[in-house]
């Protein structure tokens, strides 16, 4: 379709992405249908984190019991705690005296094993319950994420079916596939890993800070110094990595587009010996992806080590200050143990929040690309009260139709044409004349800029697209078969067709001849590229598909271009039967295939320059006659014994002029 090379409206790959915050908000907005389950996730997470935060305090109490029991065992029975303190002070051991003053000592008793056992069992129960609630939360959250992504895939699928053909003309298939598959998968992984972790980390920070303040406000203040430092470091690193994540997924789409193009055209690459050029372009795109990915992962990967380093510094300060407080008797040993655990729990979620920025940025970058697809301009909606032709005669009228793919490059200008019911209209002309564009307008793949097209007196713009296309059959030069049996591919034209109707269509299109030579006959499975049938046989299958649809209007766009000469004669006879009693448009470069057309329309630069039947146009010695001669007469001057010899290379009967 050379006329479609001009770029129409659509989304260009690599377009500037949206900002991070609006994209993140929009992505979270897609979770609204799951808000009840998300509320349960939050409640379960609060309980799980709360229990988990209590654990170190309980274990700290166990440590205090062991330590105080050990000290109590060293004090002789009958000696009071106060006497021990006074004795230490008299010996100048004031620090030890201060430490013991805050202990619950029972001289000579030793460790209270029952109290220790109860404390350890309580800690075990707390951690077990925390794990159970976390497990339930994870199951619910997994369902939330998967349903959200499921709906997103449905929206993308629905969007693709509502996009105009111009969108697909402008976006490479590999780029589109990358958005539909890679980017959505990345969104799923990012949501799954970040939602739970971010929520857990935030609640853990809140719970840990609360417990640290309860234990020691002074040490808590030391630990909280890490928060603004962590935020500043994370923000600076994230700002630098976001652009690289966008570049990473853009490069992924471009590389996929190139791979898809090279794979589908692999045979041509081999034929023309362009393997080196293809490999060179692949290496360039692969290098771009490597550079973008390395930069994104490296820069964002710095966050976790940076947070760990800051956390270790805070840990050292807490250990020193806390040790002094224990020795001074202002803090129990178990409390400082619990506080050190809390400091680790405090730094760990902050580091995790930093590392989650990596996944979150990657997921939002993918979301931006998917949202660009979802925001692309759709084709105009069908009318709320569509019109339906009263009859099915197949009369088609073009009334002063103008159209262009690009405003500055007009293609069809004030074209008027009437196709009477049952007639065959052949459209010929040089490449770029507007032949295929005419077909696109009939099918409403594109809408006329000016003018109207009527089917049986009804403006097709007032009909639904499905209603219009259900009356239209189309056989293209580029065959398309899906993975399935030969029977299924024929019945694709009318899924409710009976077995007899499928066989009749197969015989009419001469498919039956070669199917019986296949091992499984009509149950032969065709692969992705239908490698087990030839190019000509593929085209016969698409013709059979048009037969079974029984359309009012038939469009043949170089439908026999891949068929051998003998088969073409048979197919032409079948086409004659297929075209009977229905209006047919035939686009052909081989003029031998359209000499029997009722009307031959010659197009040049979007205008009809001639029309008439074969004999009339040859007799007019105009554009058609010139095209005909260029195909069937190839004068070749050769000097033979001083004489000039003209040799006619004839592909068919030469024109009678």
Secondary structure, DSSP 4 states (H G I P E B T S, - for coil): -GGGGS--SSPPTTPPPPPHHHHHHHHHHTTGGGHHHHHHHHHHHHHHHHHHHHHHHHHHHHHHHHHHHHHHHHSPTT--HHHHHHHHHHTT-HHHHHHHHTS---TTT---HHHHHHHHHHHHHHHHHHHHHHHHHHHHHHHHHHHHHHHHHHHHHHHHHHB-HHHHHHS-HHHHHHIIIIIHHHHHHHHHHHHHHHHHHHHHHHHHHHHHHHH-HHHHHHHHHHHHHHHHHHHHHHHHHHHHHHHHHHHHHHHHHHHHHHHHTHHHHHHTT-HHHHHHHHHHHHHHHHHHHHHHHHHHHHHHHHHHHHHHHHHHHHHHHHHHHHHTTSS-HHHHHHHHHHHHHHHHHHHHHHHHHHHHHHHHHHHHHHHHHHTSPBPPPPPTT----S-----EEEEEEEE-SBTTB--EEEEEEEE-TT-EEEEEESTTSSHHHHHHHHTTSS--SEEEEEETTEEGGGS-HHHHHTTEEEE-SS----SEEHHHHHHTT-TT--HHHHHHHHHHTT-HHHHTTSTTGGGPEE-TT-TTS-HHHHHHHHHHHHHHH--SEEEEESTTTTS-HHHHHHHHHHHHHHHTTSEEEEE-SSGGGSTT-SEEEEEETTEEEEEE-HHHHHHTTSHHHHHHHHHH----EEEETTEEEE----SSPPP--
